[in-house]
Amino acid sequence: EGSAAMAAAEFLRLDERTATRTTIEGTAQAEGSGPETVVVTLDGLLDDSVRAERWTLQFEQSGESYVLTAAQWAQRCQPARGHQDFTAEPCV
C-alpha cells in the first residue's frame, strides 16, 4: 500500500468489519528515518462481551510500500462484562 494507514486498513480488512466507529491514527518519524505507528480502534462491535478492539501496528517503508513489523492487540469489554480499559485480558 502507498501509506502506513492504508496498509493497516488492508491488514485488518477494515472493509469487512462491522464496528459502529473506526478511527485510524498515525504517527510518523521524519521521512525515511524510522518506523511509522498506526493505531486503529474499532468501537461499537456487535458482540455481547467485547465493545471495542484496538490494534497498534508498526510499519517500515520499503520502497513504495509498507511492511508490517510489529502488531499489538487489545480489547475493551461491554459494560458489566469485564474491564473497561484496553487490555489483552478476556471479557466475561
C-alpha positions as a Markdown table, in Angstrom:
| # | Residue | x | y | z |
|---|---|---|---|---|
| 1 | Glu | 0.0 | 0.0 | 0.0 |
| 2 | Gly | 1.0 | 3.6 | -0.5 |
| 3 | Ser | 0.7 | 4.7 | 3.1 |
| 4 | Ala | 1.0 | 3.0 | 6.5 |
| 5 | Ala | -2.7 | 3.8 | 7.2 |
| 6 | Met | -3.8 | 2.1 | 4.0 |
| 7 | Ala | -1.5 | -0.9 | 4.8 |
| 8 | Ala | -3.2 | -1.1 | 8.3 |
| 9 | Ala | -6.7 | -1.0 | 6.7 |
| 10 | Glu | -5.7 | -3.8 | 4.4 |
| 11 | Phe | -4.1 | -5.9 | 7.1 |
| 12 | Leu | -7.1 | -5.6 | 9.4 |
| 13 | Arg | -9.6 | -6.0 | 6.4 |
| 14 | Leu | -11.5 | -2.9 | 7.6 |
| 15 | Asp | -13.8 | -3.2 | 4.6 |
| 16 | Glu | -15.2 | -6.4 | 6.2 |
| 17 | Arg | -15.6 | -5.1 | 9.8 |
| 18 | Thr | -18.9 | -4.2 | 11.4 |
| 19 | Ala | -17.8 | -1.7 | 14.0 |
| 20 | Thr | -20.0 | 1.4 | 14.6 |
| 21 | Arg | -16.9 | 3.7 | 14.7 |
| 22 | Thr | -13.5 | 3.1 | 13.3 |
| 23 | Thr | -10.6 | 5.5 | 14.0 |
| 24 | Ile | -7.1 | 5.4 | 12.4 |
| 25 | Glu | -4.3 | 7.5 | 14.0 |
| 26 | Gly | -0.9 | 7.5 | 12.5 |
| 27 | Thr | 2.5 | 8.7 | 13.9 |
| 28 | Ala | 5.4 | 9.0 | 11.7 |
| 29 | Gln | 9.1 | 9.8 | 12.2 |
| 30 | Ala | 10.8 | 12.2 | 9.8 |
| 31 | Glu | 10.6 | 10.8 | 6.3 |
| 32 | Gly | 12.7 | 7.7 | 6.0 |
| 33 | Ser | 14.1 | 7.9 | 9.5 |
| 34 | Gly | 12.2 | 5.2 | 11.2 |
| 35 | Pro | 9.0 | 3.2 | 11.7 |
| 36 | Glu | 5.5 | 4.5 | 11.4 |
| 37 | Thr | 2.9 | 3.6 | 14.1 |
| 38 | Val | -0.8 | 3.3 | 13.2 |
| 39 | Val | -3.4 | 2.8 | 16.0 |
| 40 | Val | -6.7 | 1.5 | 14.7 |
| 41 | Thr | -9.7 | 1.5 | 17.1 |
| 42 | Leu | -12.9 | -0.4 | 16.3 |
| 43 | Asp | -15.6 | 0.6 | 18.7 |
| 44 | Gly | -19.3 | -0.4 | 18.9 |
| 45 | Leu | -18.7 | -4.0 | 17.9 |
| 46 | Leu | -21.7 | -6.2 | 17.5 |
| 47 | Asp | -20.6 | -8.6 | 20.3 |
| 48 | Asp | -22.3 | -9.3 | 23.7 |
| 49 | Ser | -18.9 | -9.2 | 25.5 |
| 50 | Val | -16.4 | -7.2 | 23.5 |
| 51 | Arg | -17.2 | -3.5 | 23.0 |
| 52 | Ala | -14.0 | -2.4 | 21.1 |
| 53 | Glu | -10.7 | -3.6 | 19.7 |
| 54 | Arg | -7.5 | -1.6 | 19.4 |
| 55 | Trp | -4.6 | -2.5 | 17.2 |
| 56 | Thr | -1.2 | -0.8 | 17.4 |
| 57 | Leu | 0.7 | -1.6 | 14.2 |
| 58 | Gln | 4.2 | -0.6 | 13.3 |
| 59 | Phe | 5.4 | -0.3 | 9.7 |
| 60 | Glu | 8.7 | 0.2 | 7.9 |
| 61 | Gln | 8.7 | 1.8 | 4.5 |
| 62 | Ser | 10.2 | -0.5 | 1.8 |
| 63 | Gly | 10.4 | 1.4 | -1.5 |
| 64 | Glu | 6.9 | 2.5 | -2.4 |
| 65 | Ser | 5.1 | 0.1 | 0.1 |
| 66 | Tyr | 5.0 | -0.5 | 3.8 |
| 67 | Val | 5.9 | -3.7 | 5.6 |
| 68 | Leu | 4.2 | -4.7 | 9.0 |
| 69 | Thr | 7.0 | -5.2 | 11.6 |
| 70 | Ala | 5.0 | -5.4 | 14.8 |
| 71 | Ala | 1.4 | -5.7 | 16.0 |
| 72 | Gln | -0.3 | -5.5 | 19.4 |
| 73 | Trp | -4.0 | -6.1 | 20.1 |
| 74 | Ala | -6.2 | -5.2 | 23.0 |
| 75 | Gln | -9.9 | -5.1 | 23.7 |
| 76 | Arg | -12.4 | -3.3 | 25.9 |
| 77 | Cys | -15.4 | -5.2 | 27.3 |
| 78 | Gln | -19.0 | -4.2 | 27.2 |
| 79 | Pro | -20.3 | -2.6 | 30.4 |
| 80 | Ala | -20.8 | -5.2 | 33.1 |
| 81 | Arg | -18.9 | -7.8 | 31.0 |
| 82 | Gly | -15.4 | -7.1 | 32.3 |
| 83 | His | -12.6 | -4.5 | 32.2 |
| 84 | Gln | -13.2 | -1.1 | 30.6 |
| 85 | Asp | -9.5 | -0.4 | 29.8 |
| 86 | Phe | -7.9 | -1.6 | 26.6 |
| 87 | Thr | -6.0 | -4.8 | 27.6 |
| 88 | Ala | -5.5 | -8.3 | 26.2 |
| 89 | Glu | -7.4 | -9.8 | 29.1 |
| 90 | Pro | -10.5 | -11.7 | 28.2 |
| 91 | Cys | -14.0 | -10.4 | 28.7 |
| 92 | Val | -16.7 | -12.3 | 30.6 |
